[in-house]
Amino acid sequence: MTYVIAQPCVDVKDKACVEECPVDCIYEGQRSLYIHPDECVDCGACEPVCPVEAIFYEEDVPPQGQDYTRANAGFFDVLGSPGGAAKLGLTERDHPLIAALAPQVRGG
């Protein structure tokens, strides 16, 4: 099991979770952040610091967010396991599910 970043992160990318992650497994795509399922140690440090409540334990992803579980893992099909997000930096791509979304407008 692992943690999953869902739709509320799209076009927000606050990165508080990145700063909190002790194993550097939260990678930055063009429009969203992604948690590497093989690098995540399930510590849960990322979940409470997310200001938009986009992070879920895999078993707790709401039914309407199940596509994000697959998208989160699928993001790494091409990227592989770089062994740390900080050294990689911004990845100029997203999973096709995320890339196809209309721009997310957040109320202020």
N, C-alpha and C positions, 0 to 999 in steps of 0.2 A: 504494500500500500504506500501511498504518497499523498502529498498535498497537490491541489489543482487550483490554478488561477482561472476564474471564469469571466464572463462578459463585463461586469462592472469595471474591470481594469482597462478595457479597450479605450484607447485615446486618453487615458489618465496617466498611467505609469508613474505613480507617486514615488515609488522606489524605497519607501520606508521598510518594506519587507527585505529588500536587497541588503540594506544596512544591518538588519537584524539577523540575517541568515549566517549561522556559524560555519557552514560548509560551502558557501559561495555557489549554490546550485540554482539560483534564480537568474535566468538569462533574459536579455532584453531584445525583443523583436522590434520591428518598425512601429507597431501600434499597441502591443501588449507585452506583458512579461510572462515567462513560462518557467515552471519548475521542472528540472530534470528528474524524471522518475527513478533513475538508477543512482543518482548522486544525493538525492534527498534522504536524510536520516530520520525523518518523521518526528523531529523535535517539537514542531508546532510554534516555534518562535515567530514565524512570519504572520500567522493568522491574526493575532490580536492587534498588530500594529497597522494593518491594512485599513486606511481611512474610508474605503468604499465597500468594505466587506466582500471582497472578490475572492478570497482564499478559503477553500474548503478542504477538509480531510476527504480523501477519495470516496469513502463510503457515505459521506454526508452531503455530497453534491446534490442539490435539488433536482428533481426529475427534468425540469426545463433546462438544466445546465449540463446534462450528460454529454452533449456534443463537445463540450469544453474539456472533458476528461480525455476524450480521444484526440482532440486538437492539441492539448498540452503535450501528450506523449508523442503525437505525430510530428510536432515541430522538430523533434530530435531525430526523426528518420533520416533527414538530410544532414543535419548538423553533427550527429554522432554524439560522442561523449568527450567534449573538450577538456574536462577536468577542472573547470572553474570559469565562472562567468566574468570575473573582473579582468582577466587577461584577454578575453575575447572581445569584450565591449559590445557595442550596438551591432546587432545582426540586421542587415538591410532587407529583411524578409519577415513574413509571418506565415502561420499555417493558413491554407486557403480559406478555411471557415472565417478566420479573423479578417483576412485581407478583403473578403467579399462583403463585409458588413458596411452599412452606410456609416458615415462619420457620426460618432457618438457625441451628442450635445448634452452637457451637464448643466443643470440649473444652479444658480448661484445664490 
